[in-house]
Amino acid sequence: MGKIEVKICMGTMCYVMGGADLKDAVDSLPPEERQLIDVSYAPCLGNCNDAGEPPYVQVNGRTIARVSKSSLIQILKEELYNNAV
């Protein structure tokens, strides 16, 4: 089972629209779950011109728009569950 790859956009629009808070969501996970997640930060994921809504996060290469702290936790828990089965 490989680590879940998470890339959080820290571009200006994503940052002010909530991206700055997403690190806290990952950090709030229990240590045994957190160690299964590889988090990185991008200066921009290049999606703001696609008429979506920031902040953007990539999870295992899949780009997700309008991510909140609670939705990111839910997404990561689903990914952790899917990796375990």
PyMOL Python script that loads the backbone (N, CA, C, O; Angstrom):
from pymol import cmd

cmd.read_pdbstr("""\
ATOM      1  N   MET A   1       0.847  -1.176   0.000  1.00  0.00           N
ATOM      2  CA  MET A   1       0.000   0.000   0.000  1.00  0.00           C
ATOM      3  C   MET A   1       0.890   1.235   0.000  1.00  0.00           C
ATOM      4  O   MET A   1       1.679   1.428   0.925  1.00  0.00           O
ATOM      5  N   GLY A   2       0.774   2.074  -1.024  1.00  0.00           N
ATOM      6  CA  GLY A   2       1.568   3.290  -1.126  1.00  0.00           C
ATOM      7  C   GLY A   2       0.906   4.435  -0.391  1.00  0.00           C
ATOM      8  O   GLY A   2      -0.250   4.354   0.023  1.00  0.00           O
ATOM      9  N   LYS A   3       1.657   5.485  -0.243  1.00  0.00           N
ATOM     10  CA  LYS A   3       1.123   6.667   0.420  1.00  0.00           C
ATOM     11  C   LYS A   3       0.147   7.393  -0.497  1.00  0.00           C
ATOM     12  O   LYS A   3       0.252   7.326  -1.721  1.00  0.00           O
ATOM     13  N   ILE A   4      -0.791   8.080   0.114  1.00  0.00           N
ATOM     14  CA  ILE A   4      -1.726   8.918  -0.618  1.00  0.00           C
ATOM     15  C   ILE A   4      -1.013  10.236  -0.903  1.00  0.00           C
ATOM     16  O   ILE A   4      -0.516  10.896   0.010  1.00  0.00           O
ATOM     17  N   GLU A   5      -0.970  10.610  -2.176  1.00  0.00           N
ATOM     18  CA  GLU A   5      -0.288  11.842  -2.603  1.00  0.00           C
ATOM     19  C   GLU A   5      -1.294  12.995  -2.598  1.00  0.00           C
ATOM     20  O   GLU A   5      -2.287  12.968  -3.326  1.00  0.00           O
ATOM     21  N   VAL A   6      -1.027  13.996  -1.778  1.00  0.00           N
ATOM     22  CA  VAL A   6      -1.899  15.166  -1.679  1.00  0.00           C
ATOM     23  C   VAL A   6      -1.081  16.398  -2.012  1.00  0.00           C
ATOM     24  O   VAL A   6      -0.017  16.626  -1.438  1.00  0.00           O
ATOM     25  N   LYS A   7      -1.587  17.190  -2.944  1.00  0.00           N
ATOM     26  CA  LYS A   7      -0.924  18.448  -3.309  1.00  0.00           C
ATOM     27  C   LYS A   7      -1.945  19.565  -3.111  1.00  0.00           C
ATOM     28  O   LYS A   7      -3.005  19.575  -3.737  1.00  0.00           O
ATOM     29  N   ILE A   8      -1.611  20.491  -2.239  1.00  0.00           N
ATOM     30  CA  ILE A   8      -2.504  21.606  -1.919  1.00  0.00           C
ATOM     31  C   ILE A   8      -2.012  22.850  -2.645  1.00  0.00           C
ATOM     32  O   ILE A   8      -0.845  23.229  -2.543  1.00  0.00           O
ATOM     33  N   CYS A   9      -2.922  23.476  -3.376  1.00  0.00           N
ATOM     34  CA  CYS A   9      -2.566  24.691  -4.106  1.00  0.00           C
ATOM     35  C   CYS A   9      -2.437  25.853  -3.130  1.00  0.00           C
ATOM     36  O   CYS A   9      -3.306  26.075  -2.287  1.00  0.00           O
ATOM     37  N   MET A  10      -1.344  26.585  -3.258  1.00  0.00           N
ATOM     38  CA  MET A  10      -1.107  27.763  -2.434  1.00  0.00           C
ATOM     39  C   MET A  10      -1.009  29.022  -3.288  1.00  0.00           C
ATOM     40  O   MET A  10      -0.456  30.036  -2.862  1.00  0.00           O
ATOM     41  N   GLY A  11      -1.561  28.941  -4.515  1.00  0.00           N
ATOM     42  CA  GLY A  11      -1.633  30.129  -5.355  1.00  0.00           C
ATOM     43  C   GLY A  11      -2.479  31.188  -4.653  1.00  0.00           C
ATOM     44  O   GLY A  11      -3.241  30.872  -3.739  1.00  0.00           O
ATOM     45  N   THR A  12      -2.348  32.422  -5.074  1.00  0.00           N
ATOM     46  CA  THR A  12      -3.009  33.528  -4.381  1.00  0.00           C
ATOM     47  C   THR A  12      -4.500  33.291  -4.185  1.00  0.00           C
ATOM     48  O   THR A  12      -5.003  33.418  -3.069  1.00  0.00           O
ATOM     49  N   MET A  13      -5.203  32.951  -5.241  1.00  0.00           N
ATOM     50  CA  MET A  13      -6.654  32.783  -5.139  1.00  0.00           C
ATOM     51  C   MET A  13      -7.006  31.614  -4.216  1.00  0.00           C
ATOM     52  O   MET A  13      -7.891  31.738  -3.369  1.00  0.00           O
ATOM     53  N   CYS A  14      -6.330  30.503  -4.374  1.00  0.00           N
ATOM     54  CA  CYS A  14      -6.601  29.341  -3.520  1.00  0.00           C
ATOM     55  C   CYS A  14      -6.259  29.647  -2.067  1.00  0.00           C
ATOM     56  O   CYS A  14      -6.988  29.261  -1.153  1.00  0.00           O
ATOM     57  N   TYR A  15      -5.155  30.336  -1.866  1.00  0.00           N
ATOM     58  CA  TYR A  15      -4.714  30.663  -0.513  1.00  0.00           C
ATOM     59  C   TYR A  15      -5.765  31.492   0.219  1.00  0.00           C
ATOM     60  O   TYR A  15      -6.131  31.175   1.351  1.00  0.00           O
ATOM     61  N   VAL A  16      -6.249  32.551  -0.425  1.00  0.00           N
ATOM     62  CA  VAL A  16      -7.221  33.430   0.247  1.00  0.00           C
ATOM     63  C   VAL A  16      -8.607  32.806   0.326  1.00  0.00           C
ATOM     64  O   VAL A  16      -9.413  33.208   1.165  1.00  0.00           O
ATOM     65  N   MET A  17      -8.900  31.828  -0.533  1.00  0.00           N
ATOM     66  CA  MET A  17     -10.207  31.174  -0.517  1.00  0.00           C
ATOM     67  C   MET A  17     -10.249  29.953   0.411  1.00  0.00           C
ATOM     68  O   MET A  17     -11.224  29.201   0.404  1.00  0.00           O
ATOM     69  N   GLY A  18      -9.204  29.759   1.199  1.00  0.00           N
ATOM     70  CA  GLY A  18      -9.228  28.683   2.182  1.00  0.00           C
ATOM     71  C   GLY A  18      -8.096  27.695   2.114  1.00  0.00           C
ATOM     72  O   GLY A  18      -7.965  26.846   2.995  1.00  0.00           O
ATOM     73  N   GLY A  19      -7.280  27.781   1.098  1.00  0.00           N
ATOM     74  CA  GLY A  19      -6.168  26.852   0.962  1.00  0.00           C
ATOM     75  C   GLY A  19      -5.192  26.925   2.125  1.00  0.00           C
ATOM     76  O   GLY A  19      -4.550  25.933   2.470  1.00  0.00           O
ATOM     77  N   ALA A  20      -5.084  28.089   2.720  1.00  0.00           N
ATOM     78  CA  ALA A  20      -4.169  28.266   3.855  1.00  0.00           C
ATOM     79  C   ALA A  20      -4.594  27.407   5.042  1.00  0.00           C
ATOM     80  O   ALA A  20      -3.755  27.015   5.853  1.00  0.00           O
ATOM     81  N   ASP A  21      -5.886  27.113   5.152  1.00  0.00           N
ATOM     82  CA  ASP A  21      -6.407  26.333   6.278  1.00  0.00           C
ATOM     83  C   ASP A  21      -6.342  24.823   6.053  1.00  0.00           C
ATOM     84  O   ASP A  21      -6.538  24.050   6.991  1.00  0.00           O
ATOM     85  N   LEU A  22      -6.073  24.402   4.834  1.00  0.00           N
ATOM     86  CA  LEU A  22      -6.131  22.970   4.535  1.00  0.00           C
ATOM     87  C   LEU A  22      -4.998  22.184   5.184  1.00  0.00           C
ATOM     88  O   LEU A  22      -5.157  20.994   5.459  1.00  0.00           O
ATOM     89  N   LYS A  23      -3.876  22.815   5.431  1.00  0.00           N
ATOM     90  CA  LYS A  23      -2.779  22.139   6.124  1.00  0.00           C
ATOM     91  C   LYS A  23      -3.242  21.692   7.512  1.00  0.00           C
ATOM     92  O   LYS A  23      -2.881  20.608   7.971  1.00  0.00           O
ATOM     93  N   ASP A  24      -4.041  22.531   8.179  1.00  0.00           N
ATOM     94  CA  ASP A  24      -4.567  22.187   9.499  1.00  0.00           C
ATOM     95  C   ASP A  24      -5.438  20.937   9.444  1.00  0.00           C
ATOM     96  O   ASP A  24      -5.443  20.140  10.381  1.00  0.00           O
ATOM     97  N   ALA A  25      -6.175  20.766   8.347  1.00  0.00           N
ATOM     98  CA  ALA A  25      -7.034  19.586   8.213  1.00  0.00           C
ATOM     99  C   ALA A  25      -6.198  18.321   8.184  1.00  0.00           C
ATOM    100  O   ALA A  25      -6.528  17.340   8.850  1.00  0.00           O
ATOM    101  N   VAL A  26      -5.120  18.339   7.418  1.00  0.00           N
ATOM    102  CA  VAL A  26      -4.238  17.164   7.337  1.00  0.00           C
ATOM    103  C   VAL A  26      -3.566  16.928   8.686  1.00  0.00           C
ATOM    104  O   VAL A  26      -3.461  15.789   9.140  1.00  0.00           O
ATOM    105  N   ASP A  27      -3.115  17.992   9.320  1.00  0.00           N
ATOM    106  CA  ASP A  27      -2.439  17.869  10.609  1.00  0.00           C
ATOM    107  C   ASP A  27      -3.360  17.373  11.714  1.00  0.00           C
ATOM    108  O   ASP A  27      -2.885  16.860  12.727  1.00  0.00           O
ATOM    109  N   SER A  28      -4.674  17.518  11.536  1.00  0.00           N
ATOM    110  CA  SER A  28      -5.624  17.092  12.558  1.00  0.00           C
ATOM    111  C   SER A  28      -5.895  15.589  12.539  1.00  0.00           C
ATOM    112  O   SER A  28      -6.513  15.057  13.461  1.00  0.00           O
ATOM    113  N   LEU A  29      -5.435  14.902  11.491  1.00  0.00           N
ATOM    114  CA  LEU A  29      -5.638  13.457  11.415  1.00  0.00           C
ATOM    115  C   LEU A  29      -4.788  12.748  12.464  1.00  0.00           C
ATOM    116  O   LEU A  29      -3.732  13.248  12.849  1.00  0.00           O
ATOM    117  N   PRO A  30      -5.245  11.586  12.927  1.00  0.00           N
ATOM    118  CA  PRO A  30      -4.437  10.815  13.870  1.00  0.00           C
ATOM    119  C   PRO A  30      -3.087  10.444  13.239  1.00  0.00           C
ATOM    120  O   PRO A  30      -3.004  10.253  12.026  1.00  0.00           O
ATOM    121  N   PRO A  31      -2.039  10.343  14.050  1.00  0.00           N
ATOM    122  CA  PRO A  31      -0.697  10.066  13.519  1.00  0.00           C
ATOM    123  C   PRO A  31      -0.620   8.811  12.652  1.00  0.00           C
ATOM    124  O   PRO A  31       0.119   8.791  11.668  1.00  0.00           O
ATOM    125  N   GLU A  32      -1.363   7.771  12.998  1.00  0.00           N
ATOM    126  CA  GLU A  32      -1.309   6.543  12.202  1.00  0.00           C
ATOM    127  C   GLU A  32      -1.900   6.740  10.798  1.00  0.00           C
ATOM    128  O   GLU A  32      -1.504   6.049   9.859  1.00  0.00           O
ATOM    129  N   GLU A  33      -2.835   7.670  10.653  1.00  0.00           N
ATOM    130  CA  GLU A  33      -3.373   8.000   9.331  1.00  0.00           C
ATOM    131  C   GLU A  33      -2.456   9.004   8.632  1.00  0.00           C
ATOM    132  O   GLU A  33      -2.196   8.889   7.434  1.00  0.00           O
ATOM    133  N   ARG A  34      -1.979   9.970   9.374  1.00  0.00           N
ATOM    134  CA  ARG A  34      -1.128  11.026   8.810  1.00  0.00           C
ATOM    135  C   ARG A  34       0.135  10.454   8.169  1.00  0.00           C
ATOM    136  O   ARG A  34       0.606  10.977   7.159  1.00  0.00           O
ATOM    137  N   GLN A  35       0.684   9.393   8.741  1.00  0.00           N
ATOM    138  CA  GLN A  35       1.915   8.817   8.196  1.00  0.00           C
ATOM    139  C   GLN A  35       1.691   8.118   6.857  1.00  0.00           C
ATOM    140  O   GLN A  35       2.653   7.778   6.169  1.00  0.00           O
ATOM    141  N   LEU A  36       0.429   7.901   6.484  1.00  0.00           N
ATOM    142  CA  LEU A  36       0.107   7.268   5.209  1.00  0.00           C
ATOM    143  C   LEU A  36      -0.172   8.292   4.103  1.00  0.00           C
ATOM    144  O   LEU A  36      -0.547   7.932   2.987  1.00  0.00           O
ATOM    145  N   ILE A  37       0.017   9.560   4.429  1.00  0.00           N
ATOM    146  CA  ILE A  37      -0.292  10.643   3.495  1.00  0.00           C
ATOM    147  C   ILE A  37       0.958  11.473   3.256  1.00  0.00           C
ATOM    148  O   ILE A  37       1.624  11.896   4.200  1.00  0.00           O
ATOM    149  N   ASP A  38       1.270  11.701   1.984  1.00  0.00           N
ATOM    150  CA  ASP A  38       2.407  12.535   1.597  1.00  0.00           C
ATOM    151  C   ASP A  38       1.850  13.860   1.082  1.00  0.00           C
ATOM    152  O   ASP A  38       1.267  13.917  -0.001  1.00  0.00           O
ATOM    153  N   VAL A  39       2.030  14.918   1.861  1.00  0.00           N
ATOM    154  CA  VAL A  39       1.476  16.230   1.519  1.00  0.00           C
ATOM    155  C   VAL A  39       2.565  17.130   0.947  1.00  0.00           C
ATOM    156  O   VAL A  39       3.676  17.209   1.471  1.00  0.00           O
ATOM    157  N   SER A  40       2.213  17.801  -0.142  1.00  0.00           N
ATOM    158  CA  SER A  40       3.096  18.821  -0.702  1.00  0.00           C
ATOM    159  C   SER A  40       2.245  20.037  -1.056  1.00  0.00           C
ATOM    160  O   SER A  40       1.016  19.980  -1.069  1.00  0.00           O
ATOM    161  N   TYR A  41       2.924  21.117  -1.337  1.00  0.00           N
ATOM    162  CA  TYR A  41       2.239  22.378  -1.626  1.00  0.00           C
ATOM    163  C   TYR A  41       2.735  22.895  -2.967  1.00  0.00           C
ATOM    164  O   TYR A  41       3.925  22.825  -3.275  1.00  0.00           O
ATOM    165  N   ALA A  42       1.808  23.411  -3.753  1.00  0.00           N
ATOM    166  CA  ALA A  42       2.153  23.914  -5.079  1.00  0.00           C
ATOM    167  C   ALA A  42       1.896  25.417  -5.126  1.00  0.00           C
ATOM    168  O   ALA A  42       0.922  25.894  -4.545  1.00  0.00           O
ATOM    169  N   PRO A  43       2.761  26.171  -5.815  1.00  0.00           N
ATOM    170  CA  PRO A  43       2.517  27.598  -5.955  1.00  0.00           C
ATOM    171  C   PRO A  43       1.269  27.879  -6.789  1.00  0.00           C
ATOM    172  O   PRO A  43       0.656  28.939  -6.664  1.00  0.00           O
ATOM    173  N   CYS A  44       0.899  26.923  -7.640  1.00  0.00           N
ATOM    174  CA  CYS A  44      -0.337  27.025  -8.419  1.00  0.00           C
ATOM    175  C   CYS A  44      -0.575  25.691  -9.108  1.00  0.00           C
ATOM    176  O   CYS A  44       0.359  25.087  -9.636  1.00  0.00           O
ATOM    177  N   LEU A  45      -1.819  25.227  -9.107  1.00  0.00           N
ATOM    178  CA  LEU A  45      -2.168  24.009  -9.838  1.00  0.00           C
ATOM    179  C   LEU A  45      -2.740  24.330 -11.212  1.00  0.00           C
ATOM    180  O   LEU A  45      -3.024  23.418 -11.990  1.00  0.00           O
ATOM    181  N   GLY A  46      -2.915  25.621 -11.525  1.00  0.00           N
ATOM    182  CA  GLY A  46      -3.326  26.043 -12.858  1.00  0.00           C
ATOM    183  C   GLY A  46      -4.780  25.808 -13.200  1.00  0.00           C
ATOM    184  O   GLY A  46      -5.111  25.637 -14.373  1.00  0.00           O
ATOM    185  N   ASN A  47      -5.664  25.793 -12.208  1.00  0.00           N
ATOM    186  CA  ASN A  47      -7.066  25.508 -12.479  1.00  0.00           C
ATOM    187  C   ASN A  47      -7.989  26.709 -12.375  1.00  0.00           C
ATOM    188  O   ASN A  47      -9.166  26.590 -12.715  1.00  0.00           O
ATOM    189  N   CYS A  48      -7.520  27.836 -11.929  1.00  0.00           N
ATOM    190  CA  CYS A  48      -8.407  28.983 -11.717  1.00  0.00           C
ATOM    191  C   CYS A  48      -9.035  29.496 -13.007  1.00  0.00           C
ATOM    192  O   CYS A  48     -10.107  30.100 -12.964  1.00  0.00           O
ATOM    193  N   ASN A  49      -8.405  29.274 -14.135  1.00  0.00           N
ATOM    194  CA  ASN A  49      -8.963  29.727 -15.412  1.00  0.00           C
ATOM    195  C   ASN A  49      -9.962  28.741 -15.996  1.00  0.00           C
ATOM    196  O   ASN A  49     -10.520  28.996 -17.063  1.00  0.00           O
ATOM    197  N   ASP A  50     -10.201  27.624 -15.322  1.00  0.00           N
ATOM    198  CA  ASP A  50     -11.115  26.595 -15.831  1.00  0.00           C
ATOM    199  C   ASP A  50     -12.538  26.773 -15.325  1.00  0.00           C
ATOM    200  O   ASP A  50     -13.336  25.839 -15.411  1.00  0.00           O
ATOM    201  N   ALA A  51     -12.876  27.945 -14.801  1.00  0.00           N
ATOM    202  CA  ALA A  51     -14.208  28.278 -14.303  1.00  0.00           C
ATOM    203  C   ALA A  51     -14.614  27.436 -13.101  1.00  0.00           C
ATOM    204  O   ALA A  51     -15.803  27.331 -12.797  1.00  0.00           O
ATOM    205  N   GLY A  52     -13.661  26.844 -12.423  1.00  0.00           N
ATOM    206  CA  GLY A  52     -13.954  26.122 -11.193  1.00  0.00           C
ATOM    207  C   GLY A  52     -13.868  27.084 -10.029  1.00  0.00           C
ATOM    208  O   GLY A  52     -13.769  28.298 -10.208  1.00  0.00           O
ATOM    209  N   GLU A  53     -13.906  26.522  -8.834  1.00  0.00           N
ATOM    210  CA  GLU A  53     -13.847  27.361  -7.656  1.00  0.00           C
ATOM    211  C   GLU A  53     -12.733  26.903  -6.732  1.00  0.00           C
ATOM    212  O   GLU A  53     -12.697  25.743  -6.323  1.00  0.00           O
ATOM    213  N   PRO A  54     -11.822  27.812  -6.403  1.00  0.00           N
ATOM    214  CA  PRO A  54     -10.739  27.472  -5.484  1.00  0.00           C
ATOM    215  C   PRO A  54     -11.280  27.327  -4.056  1.00  0.00           C
ATOM    216  O   PRO A  54     -12.391  27.778  -3.777  1.00  0.00           O
ATOM    217  N   PRO A  55     -10.539  26.725  -3.174  1.00  0.00           N
ATOM    218  CA  PRO A  55      -9.202  26.192  -3.340  1.00  0.00           C
ATOM    219  C   PRO A  55      -9.199  24.805  -3.977  1.00  0.00           C
ATOM    220  O   PRO A  55     -10.159  24.044  -3.866  1.00  0.00           O
ATOM    221  N   TYR A  56      -8.081  24.503  -4.651  1.00  0.00           N
ATOM    222  CA  TYR A  56      -7.904  23.230  -5.337  1.00  0.00           C
ATOM    223  C   TYR A  56      -6.922  22.347  -4.592  1.00  0.00           C
ATOM    224  O   TYR A  56      -5.964  22.817  -3.977  1.00  0.00           O
ATOM    225  N   VAL A  57      -7.191  21.057  -4.668  1.00  0.00           N
ATOM    226  CA  VAL A  57      -6.308  20.049  -4.096  1.00  0.00           C
ATOM    227  C   VAL A  57      -6.226  18.907  -5.091  1.00  0.00           C
ATOM    228  O   VAL A  57      -7.219  18.564  -5.735  1.00  0.00           O
ATOM    229  N   GLN A  58      -5.058  18.323  -5.218  1.00  0.00           N
ATOM    230  CA  GLN A  58      -4.913  17.095  -6.002  1.00  0.00           C
ATOM    231  C   GLN A  58      -4.699  15.944  -5.029  1.00  0.00           C
ATOM    232  O   GLN A  58      -3.843  16.008  -4.147  1.00  0.00           O
ATOM    233  N   VAL A  59      -5.493  14.891  -5.205  1.00  0.00           N
ATOM    234  CA  VAL A  59      -5.354  13.686  -4.394  1.00  0.00           C
ATOM    235  C   VAL A  59      -5.093  12.539  -5.357  1.00  0.00           C
ATOM    236  O   VAL A  59      -5.954  12.173  -6.157  1.00  0.00           O
ATOM    237  N   ASN A  60      -3.908  11.983  -5.271  1.00  0.00           N
ATOM    238  CA  ASN A  60      -3.481  10.917  -6.184  1.00  0.00           C
ATOM    239  C   ASN A  60      -3.712  11.297  -7.642  1.00  0.00           C
ATOM    240  O   ASN A  60      -4.153  10.480  -8.450  1.00  0.00           O
ATOM    241  N   GLY A  61      -3.405  12.560  -7.963  1.00  0.00           N
ATOM    242  CA  GLY A  61      -3.497  13.039  -9.341  1.00  0.00           C
ATOM    243  C   GLY A  61      -4.860  13.544  -9.758  1.00  0.00           C
ATOM    244  O   GLY A  61      -4.994  14.104 -10.846  1.00  0.00           O
ATOM    245  N   ARG A  62      -5.876  13.367  -8.930  1.00  0.00           N
ATOM    246  CA  ARG A  62      -7.242  13.821  -9.240  1.00  0.00           C
ATOM    247  C   ARG A  62      -7.429  15.206  -8.635  1.00  0.00           C
ATOM    248  O   ARG A  62      -7.252  15.382  -7.429  1.00  0.00           O
ATOM    249  N   THR A  63      -7.786  16.189  -9.456  1.00  0.00           N
ATOM    250  CA  THR A  63      -7.965  17.557  -8.993  1.00  0.00           C
ATOM    251  C   THR A  63      -9.388  17.759  -8.492  1.00  0.00           C
ATOM    252  O   THR A  63     -10.359  17.386  -9.151  1.00  0.00           O
ATOM    253  N   ILE A  64      -9.486  18.359  -7.311  1.00  0.00           N
ATOM    254  CA  ILE A  64     -10.780  18.585  -6.669  1.00  0.00           C
ATOM    255  C   ILE A  64     -10.892  20.078  -6.361  1.00  0.00           C
ATOM    256  O   ILE A  64      -9.962  20.681  -5.825  1.00  0.00           O
ATOM    257  N   ALA A  65     -12.040  20.666  -6.705  1.00  0.00           N
ATOM    258  CA  ALA A  65     -12.292  22.093  -6.481  1.00  0.00           C
ATOM    259  C   ALA A  65     -13.120  22.292  -5.214  1.00  0.00           C
ATOM    260  O   ALA A  65     -13.723  21.356  -4.688  1.00  0.00           O
ATOM    261  N   ARG A  66     -13.131  23.522  -4.747  1.00  0.00           N
ATOM    262  CA  ARG A  66     -13.931  23.953  -3.590  1.00  0.00           C
ATOM    263  C   ARG A  66     -13.712  23.072  -2.362  1.00  0.00           C
ATOM    264  O   ARG A  66     -14.670  22.651  -1.714  1.00  0.00           O
ATOM    265  N   VAL A  67     -12.476  22.804  -2.055  1.00  0.00           N
ATOM    266  CA  VAL A  67     -12.148  21.935  -0.932  1.00  0.00           C
ATOM    267  C   VAL A  67     -12.150  22.747   0.361  1.00  0.00           C
ATOM    268  O   VAL A  67     -11.550  23.818   0.448  1.00  0.00           O
ATOM    269  N   SER A  68     -12.839  22.206   1.354  1.00  0.00           N
ATOM    270  CA  SER A  68     -12.836  22.807   2.692  1.00  0.00           C
ATOM    271  C   SER A  68     -12.083  21.875   3.625  1.00  0.00           C
ATOM    272  O   SER A  68     -11.716  20.763   3.245  1.00  0.00           O
ATOM    273  N   LYS A  69     -11.858  22.330   4.835  1.00  0.00           N
ATOM    274  CA  LYS A  69     -11.172  21.479   5.806  1.00  0.00           C
ATOM    275  C   LYS A  69     -11.942  20.177   6.014  1.00  0.00           C
ATOM    276  O   LYS A  69     -11.357  19.094   5.997  1.00  0.00           O
ATOM    277  N   SER A  70     -13.253  20.287   6.209  1.00  0.00           N
ATOM    278  CA  SER A  70     -14.055  19.082   6.471  1.00  0.00           C
ATOM    279  C   SER A  70     -14.133  18.175   5.248  1.00  0.00           C
ATOM    280  O   SER A  70     -14.095  16.953   5.386  1.00  0.00           O
ATOM    281  N   SER A  71     -14.241  18.754   4.059  1.00  0.00           N
ATOM    282  CA  SER A  71     -14.316  17.897   2.868  1.00  0.00           C
ATOM    283  C   SER A  71     -12.975  17.218   2.600  1.00  0.00           C
ATOM    284  O   SER A  71     -12.942  16.082   2.125  1.00  0.00           O
ATOM    285  N   LEU A  72     -11.866  17.904   2.899  1.00  0.00           N
ATOM    286  CA  LEU A  72     -10.557  17.280   2.710  1.00  0.00           C
ATOM    287  C   LEU A  72     -10.379  16.100   3.664  1.00  0.00           C
ATOM    288  O   LEU A  72      -9.868  15.052   3.267  1.00  0.00           O
ATOM    289  N   ILE A  73     -10.791  16.264   4.899  1.00  0.00           N
ATOM    290  CA  ILE A  73     -10.711  15.154   5.853  1.00  0.00           C
ATOM    291  C   ILE A  73     -11.531  13.974   5.352  1.00  0.00           C
ATOM    292  O   ILE A  73     -11.070  12.834   5.407  1.00  0.00           O
ATOM    293  N   GLN A  74     -12.736  14.232   4.868  1.00  0.00           N
ATOM    294  CA  GLN A  74     -13.600  13.168   4.350  1.00  0.00           C
ATOM    295  C   GLN A  74     -12.952  12.477   3.144  1.00  0.00           C
ATOM    296  O   GLN A  74     -12.956  11.249   3.056  1.00  0.00           O
ATOM    297  N   ILE A  75     -12.406  13.253   2.233  1.00  0.00           N
ATOM    298  CA  ILE A  75     -11.750  12.697   1.047  1.00  0.00           C
ATOM    299  C   ILE A  75     -10.570  11.816   1.452  1.00  0.00           C
ATOM    300  O   ILE A  75     -10.398  10.718   0.921  1.00  0.00           O
ATOM    301  N   LEU A  76      -9.763  12.295   2.387  1.00  0.00           N
ATOM    302  CA  LEU A  76      -8.596  11.527   2.823  1.00  0.00           C
ATOM    303  C   LEU A  76      -9.002  10.252   3.545  1.00  0.00           C
ATOM    304  O   LEU A  76      -8.369   9.213   3.361  1.00  0.00           O
ATOM    305  N   LYS A  77     -10.037  10.311   4.355  1.00  0.00           N
ATOM    306  CA  LYS A  77     -10.499   9.106   5.052  1.00  0.00           C
ATOM    307  C   LYS A  77     -11.008   8.072   4.043  1.00  0.00           C
ATOM    308  O   LYS A  77     -10.768   6.876   4.211  1.00  0.00           O
ATOM    309  N   GLU A  78     -11.711   8.525   2.998  1.00  0.00           N
ATOM    310  CA  GLU A  78     -12.167   7.611   1.945  1.00  0.00           C
ATOM    311  C   GLU A  78     -10.988   6.988   1.220  1.00  0.00           C
ATOM    312  O   GLU A  78     -10.997   5.790   0.938  1.00  0.00           O
ATOM    313  N   GLU A  79      -9.976   7.785   0.916  1.00  0.00           N
ATOM    314  CA  GLU A  79      -8.788   7.268   0.249  1.00  0.00           C
ATOM    315  C   GLU A  79      -8.061   6.263   1.131  1.00  0.00           C
ATOM    316  O   GLU A  79      -7.609   5.224   0.649  1.00  0.00           O
ATOM    317  N   LEU A  80      -7.948   6.565   2.412  1.00  0.00           N
ATOM    318  CA  LEU A  80      -7.315   5.635   3.340  1.00  0.00           C
ATOM    319  C   LEU A  80      -8.065   4.308   3.405  1.00  0.00           C
ATOM    320  O   LEU A  80      -7.458   3.237   3.424  1.00  0.00           O
ATOM    321  N   TYR A  81      -9.383   4.395   3.440  1.00  0.00           N
ATOM    322  CA  TYR A  81     -10.213   3.187   3.473  1.00  0.00           C
ATOM    323  C   TYR A  81     -10.037   2.390   2.173  1.00  0.00           C
ATOM    324  O   TYR A  81      -9.878   1.169   2.208  1.00  0.00           O
ATOM    325  N   ASN A  82     -10.066   3.077   1.036  1.00  0.00           N
ATOM    326  CA  ASN A  82      -9.936   2.406  -0.255  1.00  0.00           C
ATOM    327  C   ASN A  82      -8.563   1.748  -0.409  1.00  0.00           C
ATOM    328  O   ASN A  82      -8.445   0.698  -1.039  1.00  0.00           O
ATOM    329  N   ASN A  83      -7.527   2.366   0.165  1.00  0.00           N
ATOM    330  CA  ASN A  83      -6.182   1.778   0.114  1.00  0.00           C
ATOM    331  C   ASN A  83      -6.061   0.565   1.015  1.00  0.00           C
ATOM    332  O   ASN A  83      -5.238  -0.316   0.766  1.00  0.00           O
ATOM    333  N   ALA A  84      -6.880   0.510   2.071  1.00  0.00           N
ATOM    334  CA  ALA A  84      -6.783  -0.580   3.031  1.00  0.00           C
ATOM    335  C   ALA A  84      -7.494  -1.844   2.567  1.00  0.00           C
ATOM    336  O   ALA A  84      -7.138  -2.947   2.982  1.00  0.00           O
ATOM    337  N   VAL A  85      -8.503  -1.689   1.704  1.00  0.00           N
ATOM    338  CA  VAL A  85      -9.253  -2.886   1.249  1.00  0.00           C
ATOM    339  C   VAL A  85      -8.670  -3.473  -0.005  1.00  0.00           C
ATOM    340  O   VAL A  85      -9.178  -4.472  -0.513  1.00  0.00           O
TER     341      VAL A  85
END
""", "prot")
cmd.dss("prot")
cmd.show_as("cartoon", "prot")
cmd.util.cbc("prot")
cmd.orient("prot")
